[in-house]
């Protein structure tokens, strides 16, 4: 694992220390890693949403779409119920 040193103003350092105490993290590094992971997930979701927004429209999800979906789920569940 690589090491990175980060300089923080005293107010931010105090905030991080308090979050570590309140949220049950072992170290400030663990807290920062979790923040970075959440930011990565946020960016991935944002990219997926942007890709969806620029993609061609799909067929409308009307009552017949959901009826067909229910039928497919029921058919898929029947073999599993017999096993």
C-alpha positions in Angstrom: 0.0 0.0 0.0 1.3 3.4 -0.9 1.5 6.3 1.6 0.3 9.8 1.0 0.7 12.7 3.4 -2.0 15.3 3.5 -1.8 18.7 5.1 -5.0 20.0 6.7 -5.9 23.2 8.6 -6.5 22.6 12.3 -10.3 22.9 11.8 -10.4 20.1 9.2 -8.0 17.9 11.3 -10.3 18.3 14.2 -13.3 17.4 12.1 -11.6 14.3 10.8 -10.6 13.3 14.3 -14.2 13.7 15.5 -15.6 11.7 12.6 -13.1 8.9 13.4 -14.3 8.8 17.0 -18.0 9.1 16.3 -18.2 6.7 13.4 -16.0 4.0 14.8 -13.1 4.2 12.3 -9.8 2.9 13.6 -7.7 5.7 12.0 -8.0 8.8 10.1 -6.6 7.0 7.1 -9.5 4.5 7.2 -11.9 7.4 7.3 -10.3 9.1 4.3 -10.1 5.8 2.3 -13.9 5.4 2.9 -14.5 9.0 1.6 -12.5 8.3 -1.5 -14.3 5.0 -2.1 -17.7 6.9 -1.8 -16.5 9.6 -4.2 -15.5 6.9 -6.7 -18.9 5.3 -6.5 -20.5 8.7 -6.9 -18.5 9.4 -10.0 -19.4 6.0 -11.5 -23.0 6.6 -10.8 -22.8 10.1 -12.4 -21.1 8.6 -15.5 -23.8 6.0 -15.8 -26.5 8.6 -15.5 -24.9 10.8 -18.1 -24.5 7.9 -20.4 -28.2 7.0 -19.9 -29.2 10.6 -20.5 -27.4 10.7 -23.9 -28.5 7.3 -25.1 -31.4 6.7 -27.5 -34.8 6.4 -25.8 -36.0 2.9 -25.1 -39.5 1.6 -25.5 -41.9 3.0 -23.0 -42.4 1.1 -19.7 -46.1 0.9 -19.9 -48.5 -1.7 -18.4 -47.8 -4.3 -21.1 -44.1 -4.0 -20.4 -44.6 -4.8 -16.7 -47.0 -7.6 -17.6 -44.4 -9.2 -19.8 -41.7 -8.7 -17.1 -43.9 -10.4 -14.5 -44.5 -13.3 -16.8 -40.8 -13.8 -17.4 -40.1 -13.7 -13.7 -42.9 -16.2 -13.0 -41.6 -18.6 -15.7 -38.0 -18.3 -14.4 -39.2 -18.9 -10.8 -41.2 -22.1 -11.6 -38.1 -24.3 -12.4 -36.4 -23.0 -9.2 -39.5 -23.9 -7.1 -39.5 -27.5 -8.4 -35.8 -28.0 -7.5 
